[in-house]
Structure formats: C-alpha cells, structure tokens
Amino acid sequence: LRNICLAGLGIIFILLSMDYKDEQINEIEALESIYCGELEILATEPFYTFAIPIKTEEYESETGNGLSCRLEFTYTAKYPDEPLLISIMEQENFEDGDEKLKAHLIEQMNENLGMVMVFTLVSTAQEWLNVQWDKIKLKREENAAQKLKEEEEAERRRFEGTRVTVESFLNWKEMFDEEMGYTKRKELTDREGKKLTGRELFMTDKTLDQSDLKFLDDGDAVKVDESLFQNLDDLDLDDDEDDPDYDPNISDDSA
C-alpha cells in the first residue's frame, strides 16, 4: 500500500510538472507572436531562457538620448506558481544602475504569482524606462538652464566691472584712433584739403625768409620804413581764384 501511495504521488508530481511545462511552452509561443523578431530564445533545457529588448521612444544610441536594456528571463520548475529568474543586461544611459528596475520587477512578480506574467513584466519595465527618461530629461534641462543663468550672471558682473563712462570712452577712442593712424590721416587730409589764401601763402612761404636772409648776408644792412607795412592787414592780398565770381578768361580791363 505504501508503494502504491508513493507511485501515486510520483504520477501526480509528473502531471503537475507537465502542466507547468505546458504552461511555459504556451506562454513562449504567445510571446513569440507578440514580440515577433525581437524575442530571442537562449536555451530550452532544463528550462526556457529567453531575452526581450526594450527602450524608450526617444532612444538613439548615437546621441545618447533615451534608455534601453535587455531583459533576460529563465523559467523555474514551478513557474508561474513561483517567481522566474530575471536579469537586466546591456543597460544604456542608466544613471543609477539597474537595481531599482530589478526591485520593481520583483515586486510585480510577487503580485502576479499563479498566472503567466512575462508580458506584464515587460510592459512594467517599459513604463519604468519612460518615467525614468522623463526625469532625466527634466534634470538635464534644469542643469542647462542653471548653467546659462550662471554664465549670464558672470557676464553681467564683468560688464558692470568695466562700465563705460563718457570720459573713459573718449580716452579709448583717442588711443584707438592713434593706433589705427586715423588722427594723422585726418590731419593730413585737412591740411591738403584746405585752400590757402594769398595772404596765407605769403605769410607761410618759408622761401621768402630764406631769400631775405641770404640777401642781407650778401650785402649791407638795408633800412626798412616800417610805416609802409603798418596797414598790411587792410590790403586785399587774396588770390582772385578765391573769388567765387572769378573767371580767368576775363581780364581786368574788359571788366
């Protein structure tokens, strides 16, 4: 009788094991339909081991945007009445590692014992990635805004430290003009552009001084009647060309 009981228990165990195995196979077939081309079978014995990649919508490996990872599941003898094994592989852009995600998935497994749960776990992990990426984006935006604020503040302090006054600007302008040669060019242009009158030519002609000195050196002293030059300022010594009505083709006699 004892042997019969043991044999019966063995048959029941085999049947239960077959039920678990069948249930696991059925779930694998369903997952292959849902994640067609994404689910990868890594092993079938003693239990199925398979992987499913997940990522956020904005994930781009080249730019570093978004989060992604690869979930690896391994069935156990009594799954789904006991938890299956989970590994999180190939994490990208995870700031705090995978511990929080794994703890979140273990919590979900304990809540779903007794029913197949891989699809639920994958969906939970996908949602977790999206939430974490939103937090990371917000943190990056806040850091960028803070950095910009600090740069603007530093620029404002630098500007206030060198505030320009009228006096400092004029001093700078004078030095700048000197460096660029503007002042000398302007003086030369003004000198060349100004038309001297006949009197100015007479008064500034250095050759007259030199010829007079030479004449005095060569001969005796000459007495000059200074009264002849007292009314020199009243004389009109300007060139006729300074007269706007002057026409060189008309002589004084014809006028």
C-alpha positions as CSV (number, residue, x, y, z in Angstrom):
1,L,0.0,0.0,0.0
2,R,2.8,2.3,0.8
3,N,4.4,1.7,-2.5
4,I,1.1,2.4,-4.2
5,C,0.9,5.7,-2.4
6,L,4.4,6.7,-3.4
7,A,3.8,5.7,-7.0
8,G,0.6,7.8,-7.0
9,L,2.4,10.8,-5.6
10,G,5.1,10.4,-8.3
11,I,2.5,10.4,-11.0
12,I,0.8,13.5,-9.6
13,F,4.2,15.3,-9.5
14,I,4.9,14.3,-13.1
15,L,1.4,15.5,-14.2
16,L,1.9,18.8,-12.3
17,S,5.4,19.2,-13.8
18,M,3.9,18.6,-17.2
19,D,1.3,21.2,-16.5
20,Y,4.0,23.8,-15.6
21,K,6.0,22.8,-18.7
22,D,3.0,23.0,-21.0
23,E,2.0,26.4,-19.5
24,Q,5.5,27.7,-20.0
25,I,5.6,26.5,-23.6
26,N,2.2,28.1,-24.3
27,E,3.5,31.4,-22.9
28,I,6.6,31.2,-25.1
29,E,4.5,30.7,-28.2
30,A,2.3,33.7,-27.2
31,L,5.4,35.9,-26.6
32,E,6.9,35.0,-29.9
33,S,3.7,36.3,-31.6
34,I,3.7,39.5,-29.5
35,Y,7.4,40.3,-29.8
36,C,7.9,38.9,-33.3
37,G,11.5,39.3,-34.4
38,E,12.5,40.7,-31.0
39,L,12.3,37.7,-28.6
40,E,15.4,35.6,-28.7
41,I,15.5,32.0,-27.3
42,L,18.8,31.5,-25.5
43,A,18.1,27.9,-24.1
44,T,15.4,25.4,-23.8
45,E,16.7,22.9,-21.2
46,P,16.4,22.4,-18.4
47,F,14.1,25.4,-18.7
48,Y,13.5,28.1,-21.2
49,T,15.8,31.1,-21.1
50,F,14.9,34.0,-23.4
51,A,15.6,37.7,-23.9
52,I,13.4,40.7,-24.9
53,P,15.0,44.2,-25.6
54,I,13.1,47.3,-24.5
55,K,13.7,51.0,-25.0
56,T,12.1,54.4,-24.7
57,E,10.6,56.0,-27.8
58,E,13.3,58.7,-27.9
59,Y,16.2,56.2,-27.7
60,E,19.1,56.9,-30.0
61,S,22.4,55.2,-29.4
62,E,24.3,57.8,-31.4
63,T,23.1,60.9,-29.5
64,G,22.8,59.3,-26.0
65,N,19.1,60.1,-25.8
66,G,16.7,57.7,-24.2
67,L,17.1,54.5,-22.2
68,S,17.4,50.9,-23.3
69,C,18.2,47.4,-21.9
70,R,17.7,43.7,-22.5
71,L,15.5,41.7,-20.2
72,E,16.5,38.0,-19.8
73,F,14.0,35.6,-18.2
74,T,14.5,32.0,-17.1
75,Y,11.6,29.8,-16.1
76,T,11.8,27.8,-12.9
77,A,10.3,24.3,-12.2
78,K,7.0,25.7,-10.7
79,Y,6.6,28.9,-12.7
80,P,4.1,30.6,-12.7
81,D,3.4,29.5,-9.1
82,E,6.8,30.7,-8.2
83,P,8.9,33.6,-9.5
84,L,11.0,33.2,-12.5
85,L,14.6,34.5,-12.8
86,I,15.2,37.9,-14.2
87,S,18.5,39.6,-15.4
88,I,18.8,43.1,-16.8
89,M,21.5,43.3,-19.4
90,E,23.1,45.9,-21.8
91,Q,21.8,48.9,-19.9
92,E,22.3,52.2,-21.8
93,N,22.1,55.6,-20.2
94,F,21.0,54.2,-16.8
95,E,22.2,56.8,-14.2
96,D,21.6,54.7,-11.1
97,G,22.2,51.2,-12.4
98,D,19.5,48.5,-12.7
99,E,18.9,47.8,-9.1
100,K,15.7,50.0,-8.9
101,L,14.3,48.4,-12.0
102,K,15.0,44.9,-10.8
103,A,13.4,45.6,-7.4
104,H,10.4,47.0,-9.2
105,L,10.0,43.8,-11.3
106,I,10.4,41.5,-8.3
107,E,7.6,43.4,-6.6
108,Q,5.4,42.9,-9.7
109,M,6.2,39.2,-9.8
110,N,5.1,38.6,-6.2
111,E,1.8,40.4,-7.0
112,N,1.2,38.1,-10.1
113,L,2.1,34.7,-8.8
114,G,-0.2,31.9,-10.1
115,M,-0.5,33.4,-13.6
116,V,1.8,33.8,-16.5
117,M,3.4,37.2,-16.2
118,V,6.2,37.8,-18.7
119,F,4.1,40.2,-20.8
120,T,3.1,42.1,-17.7
121,L,6.7,42.4,-16.5
122,V,8.0,43.6,-19.9
123,S,5.2,46.2,-20.0
124,T,6.0,47.3,-16.5
125,A,9.7,47.6,-17.3
126,Q,8.9,49.6,-20.5
127,E,6.8,52.1,-18.5
128,W,9.5,52.4,-15.9
129,L,12.1,53.3,-18.5
130,N,9.8,56.0,-19.9
131,V,9.2,57.6,-16.5
132,Q,12.9,57.5,-15.7
133,W,13.8,59.1,-19.0
134,D,11.3,61.9,-18.4
135,K,13.1,62.6,-15.1
136,I,16.5,62.5,-16.7
137,K,15.4,65.0,-19.4
138,L,13.9,67.3,-16.8
139,K,17.2,67.2,-14.8
140,R,19.2,67.9,-17.9
141,E,17.1,70.9,-18.8
142,E,17.3,72.3,-15.3
143,N,21.1,71.9,-15.3
144,A,21.3,73.6,-18.7
145,A,19.1,76.5,-17.5
146,Q,21.2,76.8,-14.4
147,K,24.4,76.9,-16.4
148,L,23.1,79.5,-18.7
149,K,22.0,81.6,-15.8
150,E,25.4,81.4,-14.2
151,E,27.1,82.4,-17.5
152,E,24.8,85.4,-17.9
153,E,25.4,86.4,-14.3
154,A,29.2,86.2,-14.8
155,E,28.9,88.3,-17.9
156,R,26.7,90.9,-16.2
157,R,29.3,91.2,-13.3
158,R,32.1,91.5,-15.9
159,F,30.2,94.2,-17.7
160,E,29.4,96.1,-14.6
161,G,33.1,95.9,-13.5
162,T,34.1,97.8,-16.7
163,R,31.2,100.1,-17.1
164,V,31.9,102.7,-19.8
165,T,31.7,106.4,-19.0
166,V,31.9,109.4,-21.4
167,E,35.5,110.1,-20.2
168,S,36.7,106.5,-20.5
169,F,35.1,106.2,-23.9
170,L,36.8,109.4,-25.2
171,N,40.2,108.2,-23.8
172,W,39.7,104.8,-25.5
173,K,38.6,106.5,-28.8
174,E,41.7,108.7,-28.8
175,M,44.0,105.7,-28.2
176,F,42.2,103.7,-30.8
177,D,42.5,106.5,-33.4
178,E,46.2,106.8,-32.7
179,E,46.7,103.1,-33.1
180,M,44.8,103.0,-36.4
181,G,46.6,106.1,-37.7
182,Y,43.2,107.9,-38.0
183,T,44.3,111.1,-36.3
184,K,47.4,111.6,-38.5
185,R,45.4,110.7,-41.7
186,K,42.8,113.2,-40.7
187,E,45.3,116.0,-40.0
188,L,47.0,115.3,-43.4
189,T,43.6,115.3,-45.2
190,D,42.6,118.5,-43.5
191,R,45.9,120.1,-44.4
192,E,45.8,119.0,-48.1
193,G,42.1,119.9,-48.5
194,K,42.4,123.4,-47.1
195,K,42.9,126.1,-49.7
196,L,45.3,128.8,-48.5
197,T,44.6,132.5,-49.3
198,G,47.1,134.7,-51.0
199,R,48.0,136.3,-47.7
200,E,48.4,132.9,-46.0
201,L,50.7,131.8,-48.8
202,F,52.7,134.9,-48.3
203,M,52.9,134.6,-44.6
204,T,53.8,130.9,-44.6
205,D,56.2,130.9,-47.5
206,K,59.5,129.9,-45.9
207,T,61.4,130.5,-49.1
208,L,60.8,134.3,-48.6
209,D,62.5,134.2,-45.2
210,Q,65.5,132.3,-46.6
211,S,65.9,134.6,-49.6
212,D,65.7,137.7,-47.4
213,L,68.3,136.3,-45.1
214,K,70.6,135.4,-47.9
215,F,70.2,138.9,-49.4
216,L,71.1,140.5,-46.0
217,D,74.1,138.3,-45.6
218,D,75.4,139.2,-49.1
219,G,75.0,143.0,-48.8
220,D,74.9,145.9,-46.5
221,A,72.2,146.5,-44.0
222,V,69.0,147.8,-45.5
223,K,66.9,150.4,-43.7
224,V,63.2,149.5,-43.8
225,D,60.5,152.0,-43.4
226,E,58.2,150.1,-41.1
227,S,55.3,152.6,-41.7
228,L,54.9,151.1,-45.1
229,F,53.8,147.8,-43.5
230,Q,51.5,149.2,-40.8
231,N,48.4,148.8,-42.9
232,L,49.3,145.5,-44.4
233,D,46.4,143.8,-42.8
234,D,44.0,146.1,-44.7
235,L,45.3,145.1,-48.1
236,D,43.4,142.5,-50.1
237,L,46.1,140.0,-50.9
238,D,43.7,137.1,-51.5
239,D,44.1,135.3,-54.9
240,D,41.4,136.1,-57.4
241,E,40.8,132.4,-57.6
242,D,39.2,132.7,-54.1
243,D,36.5,134.9,-55.6
244,P,33.5,132.7,-56.5
245,D,32.8,135.1,-59.5
246,Y,36.4,135.0,-60.7
247,D,36.7,134.0,-64.4
248,P,40.3,133.6,-65.6
249,N,39.2,134.2,-69.3
250,I,38.1,137.8,-68.4
251,S,40.8,140.4,-67.9
252,D,40.6,143.3,-65.5
253,D,40.5,145.8,-68.5
254,S,37.5,144.1,-70.0
255,A,35.7,144.2,-66.7
